[in-house]
Each structure stands twice: as C-alpha cells, then as structure tokens.
Amino acid sequence: MNTKTENFNRKGHWEHIYSDRAATEVSWFQQCPENSLALIEATGVKKSARIIDIGGGASTLVDYLLANGYHNLTVLDIAHSAIEQARNRLGKHAEKIEWIEQDITTFVSEKPFDVWHDRAVFHFLMDADDRLSYVEAISDALEPGAHAIIATFNLAGPEKCSGLDIVQYSTESLAAIFSKNFQLVETSTEQHKTPKGALQSFVYCRFKRV
C-alpha cells in the first residue's frame, strides 16, 4: 500500500490507545527489553552517548538505560498520553530524559545522536512517502559511525496491530530500505509474548551509519 489513508488521524489514534489502556496492556509491552538492551550494549558506545528511543513513550527501555548508567537519553513519541504514562512511572527520574512529542515523519533533529532505537514504529508506516520521511529523518540525525537499531514484525509476524495494517519485513527488505546510508551489522529474531499470551515474531537489525 503506497497511498495515504485519507482522513486518518495518526496522533488521535495513538492518543486513544494510550488513554484507553495502561502501558502494560498494549500488545508490544515488554517488562524488560532484553534484545534492545543487548544491541545497544553491542554498539560499544559510552554511557554519555546520545540515545534516542523512537516511539518509546511508555516503554521501559529508558528505565533500564538509566539504571545501567546511560544519561543522555531522549524519547520521542507521537502520543502525549504515552509520554505521561512514562513520566508518571519514572517520577523524579523523568527529569533526566528529554521528551519529544512529535510524529516521526515530521521530525527534524536539532542535534546528532549516537544511537537511534526503534522497536515497533517503522512497520506502521504503510505509506511510501512516510517511509521516505523516516529514512531522511534518521539519516539526518545520525552522523557516520553512529548506530541504528530497528525492530519490526517479520514475515511470520502479525499483519495488523492496534487496529492498523502494518508492513512485514525480512532482514533483507529492511536492510534494503536503509542501504543508501546504513550498513547492516547484525540481525536477530524475537518471539515476543504479548500480555495476553499471543506470540509475535519480530526481526531486529543493527545498522551503522556510513
């Protein structure tokens, strides 16, 4: 599908999702994001590295990164309600995070990042122009030598999520989208168990900006 869905309010959709459910109830919830943490550690970046979590609103990733000593963290999410859930959970530690409420397809970074992490955002971009905007955003935000970690549903994963169609990816198809400016370093798969007990198949790719 390469045409925009008319009248679809992306921000409104995600505000509703996070206003209607606790973070622990959404299908992509992970108590501990082990794969993401391992891939970030595998980059070898310092604890002072600038790390941004795309669509990380209510994710616990920043909790673990803070606990592991990383201290230059940014979270971007389209939904204010998702960010508020995370801020309330973190309490006073929320002040250590830079929070950005924005649609990733219109994001222009004001500073370079050392690590870009995205688990379960990119596969929601059904429109080719939105995918192109994402590629431009990540390319502009990362300088040569920086790292990108992107996880999406793989070819054995769901075809829909949260009432929306998604795009499934293989390692090869995901790498091809970012091939102009990124080199694939490693890849892995994950069988994610949702809070309701269903299994969702993910592919993780770690890239280096060239």
C-alpha positions in Angstrom: 0.0 0.0 0.0 1.7 3.2 -1.2 -1.1 5.7 -0.9 -2.0 7.7 2.2 -5.1 6.6 4.1 -7.4 9.7 3.8 -8.7 11.3 7.0 -6.6 9.0 9.2 -5.5 10.9 12.3 -2.4 9.1 13.4 -1.9 11.2 16.6 -5.5 10.8 17.5 -5.3 7.1 17.1 -2.3 6.7 19.4 -3.7 9.1 22.0 -6.8 7.0 22.2 -4.7 3.8 22.5 -2.7 5.1 25.5 -5.6 6.9 27.1 -7.7 3.7 26.9 -5.0 1.2 28.1 -2.2 1.1 30.6 1.3 0.6 29.1 1.3 -2.9 30.5 -1.8 -3.8 28.5 -0.6 -3.0 24.9 0.5 -5.9 22.8 4.1 -4.8 22.4 4.7 -4.3 26.1 8.0 -5.8 27.5 8.8 -5.9 31.2 12.5 -6.0 30.2 13.5 -5.1 26.6 16.4 -7.6 26.6 17.1 -7.6 22.9 17.2 -3.8 22.7 19.5 -3.5 25.7 21.8 -6.1 24.3 22.0 -4.4 20.9 22.6 -1.0 22.5 25.4 -2.5 24.5 26.8 -4.2 21.4 27.3 -0.8 19.8 30.1 -0.1 22.3 29.0 3.5 22.9 29.9 5.3 26.1 27.4 5.9 28.9 27.4 9.5 27.8 26.2 8.6 24.3 23.2 10.5 22.9 20.5 7.8 22.6 17.0 8.4 21.2 14.1 5.9 21.5 11.6 6.4 18.7 8.0 5.7 19.7 9.3 4.9 23.2 6.6 6.8 25.0 5.6 4.3 27.6 8.4 1.8 27.0 10.5 0.7 30.0 13.7 0.9 27.9 14.8 4.3 29.4 14.3 2.9 32.9 16.9 0.2 32.2 19.2 2.5 30.3 19.2 4.9 33.3 19.8 2.0 35.7 22.7 0.9 33.5 24.4 4.3 33.7 23.4 5.9 30.3 22.4 9.5 31.0 22.0 11.4 27.7 18.6 10.0 26.7 15.8 11.3 24.5 12.3 9.7 24.0 10.1 10.6 21.0 6.5 9.6 20.8 3.5 10.9 18.9 1.2 10.4 21.9 1.2 12.8 24.9 -0.7 10.2 26.8 2.1 7.6 26.3 4.8 10.1 27.4 2.7 11.0 30.5 2.5 7.3 31.5 6.3 7.1 31.3 6.8 10.3 33.2 4.5 9.2 36.0 6.2 5.8 36.2 9.7 7.4 36.4 8.8 10.1 38.9 11.7 12.4 39.6 13.9 10.4 37.2 11.7 11.7 34.3 13.6 15.0 34.6 16.7 13.2 33.4 15.1 12.4 30.0 14.4 14.8 27.1 10.8 14.1 25.9 9.7 15.0 22.4 6.1 14.8 21.4 6.1 14.6 17.6 5.2 12.4 14.6 8.4 10.8 13.4 7.6 11.5 9.8 7.9 15.3 10.5 10.8 15.0 13.0 13.9 17.1 12.3 16.6 16.6 14.9 18.3 19.6 16.3 21.4 17.6 17.4 23.1 14.4 16.2 22.5 11.1 18.0 24.9 8.3 18.6 22.2 5.6 18.8 18.7 5.6 17.2 16.4 2.9 18.6 13.0 2.0 17.2 11.0 -1.1 18.3 7.6 -1.3 16.5 7.2 2.1 14.9 8.6 1.7 11.4 6.3 -1.2 10.5 3.2 1.1 11.0 4.4 3.3 8.1 2.2 2.0 5.3 2.7 5.0 3.0 5.9 5.1 0.9 6.3 8.9 1.4 6.1 8.3 5.2 8.9 5.7 5.0 11.0 8.1 2.9 10.5 10.8 5.5 11.6 8.4 8.2 14.7 7.5 6.2 15.5 11.1 5.8 15.0 11.8 9.5 17.3 9.0 10.7 19.9 9.8 8.1 20.0 13.5 9.2 20.0 12.6 12.9 23.0 10.2 12.7 26.5 11.1 11.7 28.9 8.5 10.1 29.8 5.9 12.7 26.5 6.2 14.7 24.2 3.3 15.2 20.6 2.5 14.3 18.6 -0.3 15.9 15.3 -1.1 14.2 12.8 -3.8 15.1 9.7 -4.6 13.1 7.3 -7.5 12.7 8.9 -10.0 10.4 7.4 -12.1 7.6 6.0 -14.6 10.2 4.6 -11.8 12.4 1.1 -10.2 12.5 -0.4 -8.4 9.6 -2.3 -5.9 11.8 -1.7 -4.3 15.1 -3.8 -2.0 17.3 -6.4 -2.0 14.5 -4.0 -0.8 11.9 -2.4 -2.6 8.9 1.4 -2.9 9.1 4.3 -3.8 6.8 6.1 -7.0 7.5 9.8 -7.1 6.9 12.6 -9.6 6.4 16.2 -8.7 7.3 16.9 -8.2 3.5 13.9 -6.0 2.8 14.5 -3.9 5.9 18.2 -3.5 5.1 17.4 -2.5 1.5 15.3 0.4 2.7 18.2 1.9 4.6 21.0 0.7 2.2 21.9 4.2 0.9 23.3 5.4 4.2 23.5 2.4 6.5 25.4 -0.9 6.7 23.8 -3.9 8.3 26.0 -5.1 11.2 23.9 -7.8 12.8 20.3 -9.2 12.9 18.3 -11.4 15.1 14.7 -12.5 15.6 12.4 -12.5 18.7 9.3 -14.3 19.6 7.6 -11.7 21.7 4.9 -12.9 24.1 2.1 -10.3 24.5 0.4 -9.6 27.8 -2.5 -11.8 26.6 -0.1 -14.7 25.8 0.0 -14.4 22.0 3.3 -14.7 20.2 4.5 -12.0 17.8 7.5 -12.6 15.6 10.0 -9.6 15.3 13.2 -9.0 13.3 15.9 -6.8 14.8 18.5 -5.1 12.7 21.5 -3.1 13.9 23.0 -0.8 11.4 25.9 1.6 11.3 25.7 5.0 9.6 28.2 5.2 6.7 
